[in-house]
Amino acid sequence: MNILAMDTSNQILGVALLQDEQLIGSITTNIKKNHSIRLMPAINQLMHEVAMTPAELDKIVVAKGPGSYTGVRIGLTTAKSMAWSLDIPVVGISSLEALAWQGHFYDSYICPFFDARRGLVFTGMYQTKNNKLELSGEEKNVLMEDWLKELAESREEVLFLSPDITKHEDLIRTHLGDRAIIPEGPFHMADPSHLAFAGLHTQPDSTYGLTPNYLRLAEAEANWLKKEQRKNG
């Protein structure tokens, strides 16, 4: 089975190809450039380098958020369009789950997060059980300080993974001290090959029904709803 994975949900742009459960190639960049004009060239380059054509693909896996609203839409639109035109299944995987795969072999709690501004983060708690990542509770959009207070009460060690780790590291250590495990830089960057493996045995989504995992409304939409509520209140 040939699987193409793509992630444009945050600053990192990543694409990867699996063939019979083996990684055969990937491209990853971590720069502030427009994903909308770089995603398809990256896919074309990767497929050219491994001598594969789109017609040989069997499944597409895409990071469905949370993260950048624009980035998430770019990834989902591209993945769904390709899946529809090629008549193959598409799978949406949480961007937090894809990042949590960086700690797949850690034997305690794994906390991936993305900064959501104004002290908020997109986050969740994962554990590896029977060699599979499992979400404990729900992913959420929450004040980081409130989340850390909750984690501190558990008295467990927690592995933190985030491309935004430097913004929150001091606060993390203040609340969890030595129970906060913070690895070196490369582990904080989502790997598109992990996204591909996460979707390997996941049931496909409806090509039309696959929707973004925003965890919160876009600011413009939230402001519009508040305005409508005041108008109708």
Long-range contacts (C-beta under 8 A, 24 or more apart in sequence): 1-58, 1-59, 2-52, 2-56, 2-57, 2-58, 2-59, 3-57, 3-58, 3-59, 3-60, 3-61, 3-196, 3-199, 3-200, 4-43, 4-47, 4-57, 4-59, 4-60, 4-61, 4-82, 4-196, 5-60, 5-61, 5-62, 5-192, 5-193, 5-195, 5-196, 5-199, 6-39, 6-43, 6-60, 6-61, 6-62, 6-63, 6-75, 6-78, 6-79, 6-192, 6-195, 7-62, 7-63, 7-75, 7-95, 7-98, 7-190, 7-192, 7-195, 8-35, 8-39, 8-63, 8-68, 8-71, 8-72, 8-74, 8-75, 8-78, 9-63, 9-64, 9-65, 9-66, 9-67, 9-68, 9-71, 9-72, 9-75, 9-95, 10-67, 10-68, 10-71, 10-95, 10-114, 10-163, 10-190, 11-68, 11-71, 11-163, 12-163, 12-189, 12-190, 13-38, 13-39, 13-42, 14-190, 14-191, 14-192, 14-195, 15-39, 15-42, 15-43, 15-46, 15-192, 16-46, 16-191, 16-192, 16-193, 16-195, 16-196, 17-46, 17-47, 17-50, 17-52, 17-196, 18-193, 18-196, 18-197, 18-200, 19-50, 19-52, 21-200, 23-193, 23-196, 24-50, 25-49, 25-50, 26-191, 26-192, 26-193, 27-192, 28-189, 28-191, 28-192, 30-163, 30-189, 35-70, 35-71, 35-74, 35-75, 36-70, 36-74, 39-74, 39-75, 39-78, 40-78, 43-78, 54-82, 54-86, 55-86, 57-82, 57-86, 57-88, 58-88, 58-89, 59-88, 59-89, 59-90, 59-91, 59-199, 59-204, 60-88, 60-89, 60-90, 60-91, 61-90, 61-91, 61-92, 61-93, 61-195, 61-196, 61-198, 61-199, 61-200, 61-202, 62-90, 62-91, 62-92, 62-93, 62-195, 62-210, 63-92, 63-93, 63-94, 63-95, 63-98, 63-190, 63-195, 64-92, 64-93, 64-94, 64-95, 64-210, 64-211, 64-212, 64-213, 65-94, 65-95, 65-212, 65-213, 65-214, 65-215, 66-94, 66-95, 66-96, 66-114, 66-116, 66-122, 66-139, 66-141, 66-213, 66-214, 66-215, 66-216, 67-95, 67-114, 67-122, 69-212, 69-214, 69-218, 72-212, 72-213, 72-214, 73-212, 76-210, 76-211, 76-212, 79-210, 80-207, 80-208, 80-210, 83-207, 84-207, 89-204, 89-205, 89-207, 90-204, 90-205, 90-207, 90-210, 91-199, 91-202, 91-203, 91-204, 91-205, 92-205, 92-210, 92-211, 92-213, 93-195, 93-198, 93-199, 93-202, 94-124, 94-135, 94-139, 94-213, 95-190, 95-213, 96-122, 96-123, 96-124, 96-126, 96-139, 97-124, 97-126, 97-133, 97-135, 97-198, 98-190, 98-191, 98-194, 98-195, 98-198, 99-161, 99-162, 99-190, 100-124, 100-126, 100-133, 100-161, 101-133, 101-191, 101-194, 101-195, 101-197, 101-198, 102-161, 102-187, 102-188, 102-189, 102-190, 102-191, 102-194, 103-128, 103-159, 103-161, 103-183, 103-187, 104-128, 104-133, 104-194, 106-159, 106-181, 108-156, 108-157, 108-158, 108-159, 108-181, 109-136, 109-151, 109-154, 109-156, 109-157, 109-158, 109-159, 110-158, 110-159, 110-161, 111-151, 111-158, 111-159, 111-160, 111-161, 112-161, 112-162, 113-144, 113-160, 113-161, 113-162, 113-164, 113-168, 114-162, 114-163, 114-164, 115-162, 115-164, 115-167, 115-168, 116-141, 116-216, 119-143, 119-144, 119-145, 120-144, 121-147, 121-162, 121-164, 121-168, 122-215, 123-147, 125-151, 125-158, 133-198, 139-213, 139-215, 140-215, 141-215, 141-216, 144-168, 144-171, 145-171, 145-175, 148-172, 148-174, 148-175, 148-176, 149-175, 151-175, 151-176, 152-176, 152-179, 155-179, 157-181, 159-183, 161-187, 161-188, 162-188, 163-188, 163-189, 163-190
